[in-house]
């Protein structure tokens, strides 16, 4: 069955069409805007469909490396991000995102979640990615 999930606040679309699954992420880099389309598995699609916060984590983590050609992710790296963020337990996801956010991303991941998900950037930067919002 074909299905399309539009995340307007994340500027991301997940699609299931003819047994193929894709994730389309709108990326902004300076004055340029473009879409990155990633092939995903059915299991990835189900998590993205059913767990909006993990979808937001994935969008934030993928946005930054695709902003520049020299930092974009190859298929193997994309798969690693998908497996970690969508399928690993919360502590493993938190460790992965904290290392990225405090390293190469320079706070861009936590800032993206502040913008798209109204999350506390300080808590995220400190590694508390799954804190309960009041």
N, CA, C and O atoms as CSV, one atom per row, in Angstrom:
chain,resi,resn,atom,element,x,y,z
A,1,UNK,N,N,0.839,-1.182,0.000
A,1,UNK,CA,C,0.000,0.000,0.000
A,1,UNK,C,C,0.885,1.246,0.000
A,1,UNK,O,O,1.809,1.351,0.807
A,2,UNK,N,N,0.612,2.170,-0.882
A,2,UNK,CA,C,1.369,3.420,-0.952
A,2,UNK,C,C,0.960,4.336,0.201
A,2,UNK,O,O,-0.208,4.411,0.580
A,3,UNK,N,N,1.953,5.024,0.739
A,3,UNK,CA,C,1.697,5.926,1.858
A,3,UNK,C,C,2.709,7.064,1.813
A,3,UNK,O,O,3.858,6.879,1.411
A,4,UNK,N,N,2.262,8.237,2.232
A,4,UNK,CA,C,3.122,9.421,2.249
A,4,UNK,C,C,2.889,10.144,3.570
A,4,UNK,O,O,1.751,10.451,3.926
A,5,UNK,N,N,3.971,10.415,4.294
A,5,UNK,CA,C,3.887,11.130,5.556
A,5,UNK,C,C,4.652,12.435,5.400
A,5,UNK,O,O,5.855,12.430,5.139
A,6,UNK,N,N,3.957,13.543,5.561
A,6,UNK,CA,C,4.566,14.860,5.404
A,6,UNK,C,C,4.765,15.464,6.791
A,6,UNK,O,O,3.815,15.615,7.560
A,7,UNK,N,N,6.004,15.803,7.093
A,7,UNK,CA,C,6.339,16.489,8.335
A,7,UNK,C,C,6.642,17.943,7.968
A,7,UNK,O,O,7.789,18.287,7.685
A,8,UNK,N,N,5.622,18.788,7.973
A,8,UNK,CA,C,5.786,20.177,7.551
A,8,UNK,C,C,6.798,20.914,8.426
A,8,UNK,O,O,7.629,21.666,7.916
A,9,UNK,N,N,6.731,20.701,9.735
A,9,UNK,CA,C,7.643,21.405,10.632
A,9,UNK,C,C,9.092,20.957,10.468
A,9,UNK,O,O,10.016,21.707,10.782
A,10,UNK,N,N,9.288,19.736,9.978
A,10,UNK,CA,C,10.647,19.224,9.749
A,10,UNK,C,C,11.080,19.381,8.296
A,10,UNK,O,O,12.247,19.165,7.970
A,11,UNK,N,N,10.146,19.758,7.423
A,11,UNK,CA,C,10.416,19.860,5.991
A,11,UNK,C,C,10.992,18.541,5.476
A,11,UNK,O,O,12.052,18.492,4.852
A,12,UNK,N,N,10.243,17.478,5.766
A,12,UNK,CA,C,10.678,16.123,5.445
A,12,UNK,C,C,9.451,15.303,5.040
A,12,UNK,O,O,8.362,15.491,5.582
A,13,UNK,N,N,9.638,14.393,4.081
A,13,UNK,CA,C,8.556,13.526,3.615
A,13,UNK,C,C,9.071,12.089,3.580
A,13,UNK,O,O,10.129,11.814,3.014
A,14,UNK,N,N,8.318,11.182,4.185
A,14,UNK,CA,C,8.615,9.745,4.100
A,14,UNK,C,C,7.576,9.137,3.167
A,14,UNK,O,O,6.382,9.412,3.281
A,15,UNK,N,N,8.053,8.303,2.237
A,15,UNK,CA,C,7.141,7.709,1.256
A,15,UNK,C,C,7.341,6.200,1.185
A,15,UNK,O,O,8.455,5.684,1.286
A,16,UNK,N,N,6.211,5.516,1.007
A,16,UNK,CA,C,6.209,4.090,0.695
A,16,UNK,C,C,5.433,3.969,-0.609
A,16,UNK,O,O,4.223,4.191,-0.648
A,17,UNK,N,N,6.146,3.613,-1.682
A,17,UNK,CA,C,5.535,3.512,-3.010
A,17,UNK,C,C,6.032,2.263,-3.705
A,17,UNK,O,O,7.237,2.077,-3.875
A,18,UNK,N,N,5.100,1.401,-4.110
A,18,UNK,CA,C,5.460,0.177,-4.830
A,18,UNK,C,C,6.538,-0.628,-4.112
A,18,UNK,O,O,7.473,-1.122,-4.741
A,19,UNK,N,N,6.404,-0.759,-2.801
A,19,UNK,CA,C,7.323,-1.521,-1.938
A,19,UNK,C,C,8.699,-0.876,-1.790
A,19,UNK,O,O,9.604,-1.486,-1.221
A,20,UNK,N,N,8.871,0.343,-2.291
A,20,UNK,CA,C,10.102,1.099,-2.093
A,20,UNK,C,C,9.827,2.194,-1.074
A,20,UNK,O,O,8.735,2.762,-1.047
A,21,UNK,N,N,10.807,2.489,-0.242
A,21,UNK,CA,C,10.651,3.488,0.808
A,21,UNK,C,C,11.752,4.533,0.673
A,21,UNK,O,O,12.922,4.206,0.477
A,22,UNK,N,N,11.353,5.795,0.783
A,22,UNK,CA,C,12.323,6.883,0.691
A,22,UNK,C,C,12.031,7.939,1.749
A,22,UNK,O,O,10.921,8.054,2.270
A,23,UNK,N,N,13.062,8.692,2.038
A,23,UNK,CA,C,12.959,9.827,2.944
A,23,UNK,C,C,13.510,11.026,2.196
A,23,UNK,O,O,14.661,11.016,1.761
A,24,UNK,N,N,12.693,12.056,2.047
A,24,UNK,CA,C,13.062,13.274,1.321
A,24,UNK,C,C,13.212,14.394,2.350
A,24,UNK,O,O,12.251,14.766,3.023
A,25,UNK,N,N,14.431,14.923,2.461
A,25,UNK,CA,C,14.723,15.971,3.441
A,25,UNK,C,C,15.101,17.250,2.712
A,25,UNK,O,O,15.998,17.247,1.869
A,26,UNK,N,N,14.421,18.341,3.035
A,26,UNK,CA,C,14.768,19.647,2.483
A,26,UNK,C,C,15.954,20.193,3.267
A,26,UNK,O,O,15.916,20.261,4.496
A,27,UNK,N,N,17.002,20.581,2.555
A,27,UNK,CA,C,18.234,21.068,3.172
A,27,UNK,C,C,18.476,22.506,2.737
A,27,UNK,O,O,18.348,22.839,1.559
A,28,UNK,N,N,18.820,23.340,3.684
A,28,UNK,CA,C,19.176,24.732,3.411
A,28,UNK,C,C,20.666,24.899,3.667
A,28,UNK,O,O,21.177,24.468,4.700
A,29,UNK,N,N,21.350,25.519,2.735
A,29,UNK,CA,C,22.779,25.779,2.878
A,29,UNK,C,C,23.063,27.160,2.301
A,29,UNK,O,O,23.149,27.335,1.085
A,30,UNK,N,N,23.206,28.131,3.187
A,30,UNK,CA,C,23.388,29.505,2.728
A,30,UNK,C,C,22.147,29.961,2.000
A,30,UNK,O,O,21.044,29.908,2.545
A,31,UNK,N,N,22.321,30.409,0.769
A,31,UNK,CA,C,21.183,30.861,-0.033
A,31,UNK,C,C,20.571,29.744,-0.871
A,31,UNK,O,O,19.560,29.951,-1.542
A,32,UNK,N,N,21.175,28.573,-0.835
A,32,UNK,CA,C,20.699,27.453,-1.641
A,32,UNK,C,C,19.806,26.529,-0.823
A,32,UNK,O,O,20.036,26.305,0.366
A,33,UNK,N,N,18.808,26.013,-1.468
A,33,UNK,CA,C,17.945,25.006,-0.874
A,33,UNK,C,C,17.806,23.856,-1.844
A,33,UNK,O,O,17.679,24.077,-3.048
A,34,UNK,N,N,17.828,22.633,-1.347
A,34,UNK,CA,C,17.713,21.467,-2.204
A,34,UNK,C,C,17.164,20.305,-1.383
A,34,UNK,O,O,17.105,20.375,-0.155
A,35,UNK,N,N,16.768,19.250,-2.062
A,35,UNK,CA,C,16.248,18.058,-1.402
A,35,UNK,C,C,17.267,16.940,-1.502
A,35,UNK,O,O,17.955,16.784,-2.511
A,36,UNK,N,N,17.348,16.167,-0.429
A,36,UNK,CA,C,18.161,14.956,-0.404
A,36,UNK,C,C,17.191,13.800,-0.236
A,36,UNK,O,O,16.377,13.807,0.688
A,37,UNK,N,N,17.265,12.811,-1.109
A,37,UNK,CA,C,16.394,11.650,-1.036
A,37,UNK,C,C,17.241,10.444,-0.645
A,37,UNK,O,O,18.241,10.123,-1.286
A,38,UNK,N,N,16.806,9.786,0.430
A,38,UNK,CA,C,17.520,8.640,0.976
A,38,UNK,C,C,16.625,7.414,0.868
A,38,UNK,O,O,15.446,7.469,1.219
A,39,UNK,N,N,17.176,6.319,0.389
A,39,UNK,CA,C,16.436,5.062,0.384
A,39,UNK,C,C,16.419,4.511,1.801
A,39,UNK,O,O,17.454,4.454,2.464
A,40,UNK,N,N,15.245,4.107,2.260
A,40,UNK,CA,C,15.105,3.540,3.591
A,40,UNK,C,C,14.398,2.190,3.497
A,40,UNK,O,O,13.834,1.846,2.458
A,41,UNK,N,N,14.435,1.441,4.575
A,41,UNK,CA,C,13.771,0.139,4.653
A,41,UNK,C,C,12.362,0.312,5.222
A,41,UNK,O,O,12.044,1.351,5.800
A,42,UNK,N,N,11.536,-0.692,5.058
A,42,UNK,CA,C,10.169,-0.660,5.588
A,42,UNK,C,C,10.178,-0.444,7.102
A,42,UNK,O,O,9.331,0.275,7.631
A,43,UNK,N,N,11.133,-1.065,7.800
A,43,UNK,CA,C,11.234,-0.920,9.253
A,43,UNK,C,C,11.549,0.528,9.641
A,43,UNK,O,O,11.037,1.033,10.640
A,44,UNK,N,N,12.389,1.187,8.850
A,44,UNK,CA,C,12.709,2.599,9.087
A,44,UNK,C,C,11.446,3.444,8.920
A,44,UNK,O,O,11.148,4.314,9.737
A,45,UNK,N,N,10.715,3.167,7.844
A,45,UNK,CA,C,9.491,3.905,7.553
A,45,UNK,C,C,8.510,3.808,8.718
A,45,UNK,O,O,7.889,4.804,9.088
A,46,UNK,N,N,8.368,2.624,9.295
A,46,UNK,CA,C,7.427,2.424,10.404
A,46,UNK,C,C,7.828,3.242,11.630
A,46,UNK,O,O,6.967,3.827,12.288
A,47,UNK,N,N,9.116,3.288,11.943
A,47,UNK,CA,C,9.562,4.092,13.091
A,47,UNK,C,C,9.320,5.569,12.811
A,47,UNK,O,O,8.799,6.285,13.667
A,48,UNK,N,N,9.692,6.029,11.624
A,48,UNK,CA,C,9.486,7.436,11.254
A,48,UNK,C,C,7.995,7.777,11.327
A,48,UNK,O,O,7.626,8.854,11.795
A,49,UNK,N,N,7.161,6.883,10.877
A,49,UNK,CA,C,5.715,7.088,10.879
A,49,UNK,C,C,5.149,7.150,12.303
A,49,UNK,O,O,4.266,7.960,12.586
A,50,UNK,N,N,5.651,6.310,13.182
A,50,UNK,CA,C,5.049,6.145,14.506
A,50,UNK,C,C,5.755,6.863,15.647
A,50,UNK,O,O,5.212,6.948,16.748
A,51,UNK,N,N,6.944,7.377,15.406
A,51,UNK,CA,C,7.696,8.044,16.483
A,51,UNK,C,C,8.198,9.385,15.960
A,51,UNK,O,O,9.307,9.494,15.436
A,52,UNK,N,N,7.358,10.397,16.114
A,52,UNK,CA,C,7.676,11.714,15.560
A,52,UNK,C,C,8.973,12.285,16.138
A,52,UNK,O,O,9.702,12.983,15.432
A,53,UNK,N,N,9.270,12.002,17.402
A,53,UNK,CA,C,10.484,12.559,17.982
A,53,UNK,C,C,11.731,11.916,17.374
A,53,UNK,O,O,12.701,12.614,17.079
A,54,UNK,N,N,11.717,10.607,17.186
A,54,UNK,CA,C,12.868,9.966,16.521
A,54,UNK,C,C,12.997,10.478,15.091
A,54,UNK,O,O,14.112,10.633,14.593
A,55,UNK,N,N,11.885,10.743,14.430
A,55,UNK,CA,C,11.928,11.337,13.085
A,55,UNK,C,C,12.599,12.705,13.143
A,55,UNK,O,O,13.401,13.042,12.271
A,56,UNK,N,N,12.275,13.493,14.165
A,56,UNK,CA,C,12.887,14.818,14.323
A,56,UNK,C,C,14.384,14.696,14.622
A,56,UNK,O,O,15.183,15.478,14.108
A,57,UNK,N,N,14.762,13.723,15.445
A,57,UNK,CA,C,16.188,13.490,15.725
A,57,UNK,C,C,16.931,13.144,14.434
A,57,UNK,O,O,18.020,13.657,14.177
A,58,UNK,N,N,16.335,12.276,13.637
A,58,UNK,CA,C,16.960,11.874,12.377
A,58,UNK,C,C,17.109,13.063,11.437
A,58,UNK,O,O,18.175,13.257,10.852
A,59,UNK,N,N,16.065,13.854,11.287
A,59,UNK,CA,C,16.124,15.019,10.402
A,59,UNK,C,C,17.229,15.975,10.858
A,59,UNK,O,O,18.002,16.469,10.037
A,60,UNK,N,N,17.304,16.231,12.146
A,60,UNK,CA,C,18.313,17.158,12.669
A,60,UNK,C,C,19.723,16.630,12.449
A,60,UNK,O,O,20.623,17.384,12.080
A,61,UNK,N,N,19.912,15.345,12.674
A,61,UNK,CA,C,21.249,14.756,12.514
A,61,UNK,C,C,21.674,14.697,11.048
A,61,UNK,O,O,22.854,14.872,10.744
A,62,UNK,N,N,20.735,14.454,10.141
A,62,UNK,CA,C,21.072,14.354,8.715
A,62,UNK,C,C,21.212,15.706,8.033
A,62,UNK,O,O,21.957,15.828,7.061
A,63,UNK,N,N,20.522,16.709,8.514
A,63,UNK,CA,C,20.522,18.011,7.848
A,63,UNK,C,C,21.926,18.595,7.744
A,63,UNK,O,O,22.338,19.027,6.667
A,64,UNK,N,N,22.654,18.612,8.840
A,64,UNK,CA,C,23.957,19.260,8.860
A,64,UNK,C,C,24.965,18.652,7.881
A,64,UNK,O,O,25.577,19.402,7.121
A,65,UNK,N,N,25.166,17.328,7.861
A,65,UNK,CA,C,26.182,16.812,6.925
A,65,UNK,C,C,25.822,17.034,5.458
A,65,UNK,O,O,26.716,17.124,4.617
A,66,UNK,N,N,24.543,17.124,5.137
A,66,UNK,CA,C,24.163,17.325,3.737
A,66,UNK,C,C,24.215,18.780,3.299
A,66,UNK,O,O,23.975,19.075,2.128
A,67,UNK,N,N,24.519,19.687,4.204
A,67,UNK,CA,C,24.593,21.094,3.817
A,67,UNK,C,C,25.789,21.379,2.911
A,67,UNK,O,O,25.745,22.305,2.101
A,68,UNK,N,N,26.831,20.608,3.039
A,68,UNK,CA,C,28.026,20.795,2.207
A,68,UNK,C,C,28.380,19.492,1.513
A,68,UNK,O,O,28.280,18.421,2.112
A,69,UNK,N,N,28.786,19.573,0.275
A,69,UNK,CA,C,29.121,18.381,-0.495
A,69,UNK,C,C,30.225,17.575,0.180
A,69,UNK,O,O,30.179,16.345,0.178
A,70,UNK,N,N,31.208,18.246,0.753
A,70,UNK,CA,C,32.336,17.522,1.342
A,70,UNK,C,C,31.988,16.818,2.654
A,70,UNK,O,O,32.760,15.981,3.121
A,71,UNK,N,N,30.853,17.139,3.250
A,71,UNK,CA,C,30.459,16.456,4.485
A,71,UNK,C,C,29.241,15.559,4.295
A,71,UNK,O,O,28.788,14.933,5.253
A,72,UNK,N,N,28.699,15.483,3.072
A,72,UNK,CA,C,27.512,14.651,2.858
A,72,UNK,C,C,27.836,13.186,3.153
A,72,UNK,O,O,28.994,12.772,3.100
A,73,UNK,N,N,26.824,12.432,3.456
A,73,UNK,CA,C,26.997,11.040,3.879
A,73,UNK,C,C,26.802,10.086,2.709
A,73,UNK,O,O,25.879,10.252,1.911
A,74,UNK,N,N,27.672,9.090,2.610
A,74,UNK,CA,C,27.486,8.065,1.590
A,74,UNK,C,C,26.418,7.075,2.092
A,74,UNK,O,O,25.939,7.202,3.219
A,75,UNK,N,N,26.052,6.106,1.271
A,75,UNK,CA,C,24.967,5.179,1.622
A,75,UNK,C,C,25.258,4.399,2.904
A,75,UNK,O,O,24.358,4.195,3.719
A,76,UNK,N,N,26.480,3.971,3.087
A,76,UNK,CA,C,26.852,3.219,4.300
A,76,UNK,C,C,26.704,4.108,5.537
A,76,UNK,O,O,26.198,3.655,6.564
A,77,UNK,N,N,27.136,5.353,5.451
A,77,UNK,CA,C,26.999,6.290,6.568
A,77,UNK,C,C,25.533,6.619,6.834
A,77,UNK,O,O,25.124,6.734,7.989
A,78,UNK,N,N,24.745,6.769,5.781
A,78,UNK,CA,C,23.311,7.010,5.938
A,78,UNK,C,C,22.664,5.860,6.699
A,78,UNK,O,O,21.860,6.075,7.606
A,79,UNK,N,N,23.024,4.639,6.320
A,79,UNK,CA,C,22.472,3.449,6.979
A,79,UNK,C,C,22.847,3.440,8.455
A,79,UNK,O,O,22.035,3.063,9.299
A,80,UNK,N,N,24.065,3.850,8.770
A,80,UNK,CA,C,24.523,3.900,10.158
A,80,UNK,C,C,23.670,4.881,10.965
A,80,UNK,O,O,23.237,4.559,12.071
A,81,UNK,N,N,23.432,6.058,10.427
A,81,UNK,CA,C,22.582,7.058,11.090
A,81,UNK,C,C,21.173,6.502,11.295
A,81,UNK,O,O,20.606,6.631,12.380
A,82,UNK,N,N,20.612,5.887,10.262
A,82,UNK,CA,C,19.268,5.319,10.361
A,82,UNK,C,C,19.197,4.250,11.448
A,82,UNK,O,O,18.283,4.259,12.272
A,83,UNK,N,N,20.157,3.334,11.450
A,83,UNK,CA,C,20.159,2.262,12.446
A,83,UNK,C,C,20.307,2.800,13.854
A,83,UNK,O,O,19.594,2.375,14.763
A,84,UNK,N,N,21.227,3.731,14.040
A,84,UNK,CA,C,21.459,4.298,15.377
A,84,UNK,C,C,20.248,5.070,15.871
A,84,UNK,O,O,19.751,4.806,16.966
A,85,UNK,N,N,19.770,6.012,15.086
A,85,UNK,CA,C,18.751,6.941,15.556
A,85,UNK,C,C,17.369,6.301,15.614
A,85,UNK,O,O,16.602,6.577,16.536
A,86,UNK,N,N,17.045,5.459,14.655
A,86,UNK,CA,C,15.705,4.882,14.613
A,86,UNK,C,C,15.558,3.578,15.384
A,86,UNK,O,O,14.469,3.270,15.867
A,87,UNK,N,N,16.640,2.803,15.508
A,87,UNK,CA,C,16.483,1.447,16.033
A,87,UNK,C,C,17.263,1.135,17.316
A,87,UNK,O,O,16.989,0.125,17.963
A,88,UNK,N,N,18.211,1.966,17.688
A,88,UNK,CA,C,18.985,1.700,18.905
A,88,UNK,C,C,18.210,2.157,20.137
A,88,UNK,O,O,17.260,2.932,20.024
A,89,UNK,N,N,18.620,1.675,21.323
A,89,UNK,CA,C,17.949,2.118,22.542
A,89,UNK,C,C,18.313,3.571,22.827
A,89,UNK,O,O,19.284,4.094,22.281
A,90,UNK,N,N,17.532,4.214,23.678
A,90,UNK,CA,C,17.673,5.651,23.924
A,90,UNK,C,C,19.068,6.042,24.386
A,90,UNK,O,O,19.579,7.082,23.971
A,91,UNK,N,N,19.696,5.240,25.231
A,91,UNK,CA,C,21.030,5.615,25.721
A,91,UNK,C,C,22.064,5.596,24.600
A,91,UNK,O,O,22.964,6.435,24.567
A,92,UNK,N,N,21.935,4.641,23.684
A,92,UNK,CA,C,22.860,4.573,22.545
A,92,UNK,C,C,22.629,5.742,21.587
A,92,UNK,O,O,23.581,6.321,21.063
A,93,UNK,N,N,21.372,6.081,21.363
A,93,UNK,CA,C,21.037,7.227,20.516
A,93,UNK,C,C,21.597,8.505,21.144
A,93,UNK,O,O,22.196,9.332,20.457
A,94,UNK,N,N,21.398,8.656,22.451
A,94,UNK,CA,C,21.875,9.851,23.157
A,94,UNK,C,C,23.388,9.983,23.054
A,94,UNK,O,O,23.895,11.077,22.808
A,95,UNK,N,N,24.108,8.895,23.237
A,95,UNK,CA,C,25.578,8.923,23.135
A,95,UNK,C,C,26.003,9.322,21.728
A,95,UNK,O,O,26.884,10.165,21.560
A,96,UNK,N,N,25.384,8.722,20.721
A,96,UNK,CA,C,25.697,9.016,19.323
A,96,UNK,C,C,25.440,10.488,18.999
A,96,UNK,O,O,26.310,11.159,18.443
A,97,UNK,N,N,24.256,10.993,19.343
A,97,UNK,CA,C,23.912,12.377,19.025
A,97,UNK,C,C,24.768,13.374,19.799
A,97,UNK,O,O,25.168,14.402,19.252
A,98,UNK,N,N,25.048,13.085,21.049
A,98,UNK,CA,C,25.872,13.992,21.854
A,98,UNK,C,C,27.266,14.116,21.261
A,98,UNK,O,O,27.811,15.215,21.160
A,99,UNK,N,N,27.835,12.991,20.872
A,99,UNK,CA,C,29.178,13.011,20.262
A,99,UNK,C,C,29.165,13.829,18.964
A,99,UNK,O,O,30.057,14.648,18.743
A,100,UNK,N,N,28.162,13.612,18.108
A,100,UNK,CA,C,28.050,14.387,16.861
A,100,UNK,C,C,27.836,15.866,17.148
A,100,UNK,O,O,28.509,16.723,16.576
A,101,UNK,N,N,26.896,16.157,18.037
A,101,UNK,CA,C,26.486,17.527,18.323
A,101,UNK,C,C,27.625,18.343,18.930
A,101,UNK,O,O,27.814,19.508,18.580
A,102,UNK,N,N,28.384,17.730,19.843
A,102,UNK,CA,C,29.479,18.445,20.492
A,102,UNK,C,C,30.755,18.411,19.658
A,102,UNK,O,O,31.717,19.118,19.961
A,103,UNK,N,N,30.766,17.600,18.618
A,103,UNK,CA,C,31.929,17.494,17.749
A,103,UNK,C,C,31.729,18.248,16.448
A,103,UNK,O,O,31.672,19.477,16.433
A,104,UNK,N,N,31.621,17.505,15.357
A,104,UNK,CA,C,31.541,18.090,14.022
A,104,UNK,C,C,30.364,19.052,13.838
A,104,UNK,O,O,30.474,20.027,13.095
A,105,UNK,N,N,29.250,18.786,14.504
A,105,UNK,CA,C,28.046,19.598,14.278
A,105,UNK,C,C,28.078,20.928,15.020
A,105,UNK,O,O,27.308,21.831,14.692
A,106,UNK,N,N,28.950,21.068,16.010
A,106,UNK,CA,C,29.082,22.332,16.761
A,106,UNK,C,C,27.740,22.860,17.273
A,106,UNK,O,O,27.473,24.058,17.185
A,107,UNK,N,N,26.899,21.975,17.805
A,107,UNK,CA,C,25.620,22.389,18.363
A,107,UNK,C,C,24.478,22.495,17.365
A,107,UNK,O,O,23.361,22.842,17.748
A,108,UNK,N,N,24.730,22.205,16.096
A,108,UNK,CA,C,23.690,22.360,15.069
A,108,UNK,C,C,22.527,21.390,15.261
A,108,UNK,O,O,21.386,21.738,14.958
A,109,UNK,N,N,22.792,20.188,15.756
A,109,UNK,CA,C,21.721,19.209,15.932
A,109,UNK,C,C,20.780,19.661,17.041
A,109,UNK,O,O,19.561,19.659,16.866
A,110,UNK,N,N,21.348,20.052,18.187
A,110,UNK,CA,C,20.499,20.514,19.290
A,110,UNK,C,C,19.764,21.802,18.898
A,110,UNK,O,O,18.620,22.005,19.303
A,111,UNK,N,N,20.399,22.652,18.132
A,111,UNK,CA,C,19.736,23.876,17.692
A,111,UNK,C,C,18.579,23.571,16.744
A,111,UNK,O,O,17.530,24.209,16.828
A,112,UNK,N,N,18.754,22.615,15.852
A,112,UNK,CA,C,17.674,22.242,14.929
A,112,UNK,C,C,16.479,21.709,15.714
A,112,UNK,O,O,15.336,22.017,15.377
A,113,UNK,N,N,16.724,20.912,16.757
A,113,UNK,CA,C,15.625,20.390,17.569
A,113,UNK,C,C,14.971,21.491,18.396
A,113,UNK,O,O,13.774,21.425,18.674
A,114,UNK,N,N,15.729,22.480,18.785
A,114,UNK,CA,C,15.154,23.643,19.472
A,114,UNK,C,C,14.147,24.318,18.546
A,114,UNK,O,O,13.060,24.710,18.971
A,115,UNK,N,N,14.524,24.447,17.278
A,115,UNK,CA,C,13.675,25.115,16.294
A,115,UNK,C,C,12.466,24.259,15.905
A,115,UNK,O,O,11.338,24.752,15.904
A,116,UNK,N,N,12.691,22.989,15.577
A,116,UNK,CA,C,11.622,22.156,15.020
A,116,UNK,C,C,10.748,21.477,16.057
A,116,UNK,O,O,9.596,21.150,15.776
A,117,UNK,N,N,11.285,21.260,17.266
A,117,UNK,CA,C,10.558,20.472,18.262
A,117,UNK,C,C,10.389,21.185,19.592
A,117,UNK,O,O,9.923,20.591,20.564
A,118,UNK,N,N,10.769,22.466,19.639
A,118,UNK,CA,C,10.641,23.255,20.855
A,118,UNK,C,C,11.295,22.570,22.053
A,118,UNK,O,O,10.705,22.477,23.129
A,119,UNK,N,N,12.524,22.092,21.847
A,119,UNK,CA,C,13.265,21.401,22.901
A,119,UNK,C,C,14.298,22.346,23.500
A,119,UNK,O,O,14.712,23.318,22.867
A,120,UNK,N,N,14.707,22.047,24.730
A,120,UNK,CA,C,15.698,22.834,25.457
A,120,UNK,C,C,17.091,22.491,24.928
A,120,UNK,O,O,17.599,21.394,25.160
A,121,UNK,N,N,17.694,23.427,24.223
A,121,UNK,CA,C,18.994,23.198,23.587
A,121,UNK,C,C,20.063,22.826,24.607
A,121,UNK,O,O,20.918,21.987,24.322
A,122,UNK,N,N,20.031,23.429,25.779
A,122,UNK,CA,C,21.025,23.139,26.813
A,122,UNK,C,C,20.953,21.699,27.273
A,122,UNK,O,O,21.986,21.047,27.425
A,123,UNK,N,N,19.753,21.191,27.498
A,123,UNK,CA,C,19.593,19.795,27.921
A,123,UNK,C,C,20.085,18.851,26.840
A,123,UNK,O,O,20.758,17.860,27.125
A,124,UNK,N,N,19.746,19.162,25.604
A,124,UNK,CA,C,20.183,18.320,24.493
A,124,UNK,C,C,21.706,18.333,24.381
A,124,UNK,O,O,22.333,17.284,24.236
A,125,UNK,N,N,22.290,19.515,24.450
A,125,UNK,CA,C,23.742,19.635,24.326
A,125,UNK,C,C,24.449,18.844,25.427
A,125,UNK,O,O,25.533,18.300,25.217
A,126,UNK,N,N,23.820,18.790,26.603
A,126,UNK,CA,C,24.391,18.043,27.726
A,126,UNK,C,C,24.132,16.546,27.634
A,126,UNK,O,O,24.563,15.791,28.505
A,127,UNK,N,N,23.431,16.103,26.584
A,127,UNK,CA,C,23.232,14.678,26.360
A,127,UNK,C,C,21.889,14.127,26.793
A,127,UNK,O,O,21.669,12.918,26.713
A,128,UNK,N,N,20.988,14.978,27.250
A,128,UNK,CA,C,19.667,14.527,27.701
A,128,UNK,C,C,18.670,14.667,26.544
A,128,UNK,O,O,17.817,15.554,26.564
A,129,UNK,N,N,18.775,13.804,25.552
A,129,UNK,CA,C,17.980,13.885,24.321
A,129,UNK,C,C,16.553,13.408,24.501
A,129,UNK,O,O,15.681,13.764,23.709
A,130,UNK,N,N,16.296,12.609,25.529
A,130,UNK,CA,C,14.969,12.024,25.721
A,130,UNK,C,C,14.297,12.508,27.002
A,130,UNK,O,O,13.476,11.796,27.580
A,131,UNK,N,N,14.645,13.725,27.451
A,131,UNK,CA,C,14.020,14.245,28.665
A,131,UNK,C,C,12.521,14.444,28.442
A,131,UNK,O,O,12.068,14.676,27.321
A,132,UNK,N,N,11.780,14.350,29.513
A,132,UNK,CA,C,10.327,14.535,29.446
A,132,UNK,C,C,10.001,16.018,29.482
A,132,UNK,O,O,10.419,16.730,30.395
A,133,UNK,N,N,9.261,16.477,28.496
A,133,UNK,CA,C,8.834,17.876,28.468
A,133,UNK,C,C,7.644,18.046,29.393
A,133,UNK,O,O,6.804,17.156,29.523
A,134,UNK,N,N,7.588,19.207,30.033
A,134,UNK,CA,C,6.446,19.450,30.939
A,134,UNK,C,C,5.307,20.120,30.229
A,134,UNK,O,O,4.275,20.396,30.840
